[in-house]
Amino acid sequence: MAVKKNHKIMLKKLEKQVRILERKEELAKNKLRSTLAKMRKLSRSYKSKLASKMRMMKRKMAEAQATAYARAAIHLERQMISGIEKKGKALALALNKIEKKYAAKVTKSIAKKGKKTGKGKTASKSKKVHKVAKRKVAKA
């Protein structure tokens, strides 16, 4: 009987150890679940932070490109305006020269007309002019 009693005591001790181990196992499973859930949550937050940083960097890059394009456009516009202004100055100088030449010619011709003594054309000269005009008309 003593052996039977020893077996019962040992069985109770083993059952108690099994219950303790089962509780520990359940606690470990719960802890593992909660830890995995926390890891997932951290991973989601990390991913969202990275995504927001990426969006911000993309926005900054787009702004930088836009400013670069704007600077290039301004530079090109300035070049075109300066070229147009140079051409305008050159045209103005050319017109000024032409006007001066024309004014000089007009003043010269007026001066020549003023010096004439009022002599009329001779008959021979006027006949020659008419003959030349007739030849030109005939050729045409």
URPEWO-V305317 format. One record per backbone hydrogen bond with DSSP energy under -1.0 kcal/mol. CO is the residue of the C=O (numbers start at 1). NH is the residue of the N-H. Records with the same first field share a line. If there is no record, write none. Layout:
CO = NH / NH
This chain:
1 = 5
2 = 6
3 = 7
4 = 8
5 = 9
6 = 10
7 = 11
8 = 12
9 = 13
10 = 14
11 = 15
12 = 16
13 = 17
14 = 18
15 = 19
16 = 20
17 = 21
18 = 22
19 = 23
20 = 24
21 = 25
22 = 26
23 = 27
24 = 28
25 = 29
26 = 30
27 = 31
28 = 32
29 = 33
30 = 34
31 = 35
32 = 36
33 = 37
34 = 38
35 = 39
36 = 40
37 = 41
38 = 42
39 = 43
40 = 44
41 = 45
42 = 46
43 = 47
44 = 48
45 = 49
46 = 50
47 = 51
48 = 52
49 = 53
50 = 54
51 = 55
52 = 56
53 = 57
54 = 58
55 = 59
56 = 60
57 = 61
58 = 62
59 = 63
60 = 64
61 = 65
62 = 66
63 = 67
64 = 68
65 = 69
66 = 70
67 = 71
68 = 72
69 = 73
70 = 74
71 = 75
72 = 76
73 = 77
74 = 78
75 = 79
76 = 80
77 = 81
78 = 82
79 = 83
80 = 84
81 = 85
82 = 86
83 = 87
84 = 88
85 = 89
86 = 90
87 = 91
88 = 92
89 = 93
90 = 94
91 = 95
92 = 96
93 = 97
94 = 98
95 = 99
96 = 100
97 = 101
98 = 102
99 = 103
100 = 104
101 = 105
102 = 106
103 = 107
104 = 108
105 = 109
106 = 110
107 = 111
108 = 112
109 = 113
110 = 114
111 = 115
112 = 116
122 = 126
123 = 127
124 = 128
125 = 129
126 = 130
127 = 131
128 = 132
129 = 133
130 = 134
131 = 135
132 = 136
133 = 137
134 = 138
135 = 139
136 = 140
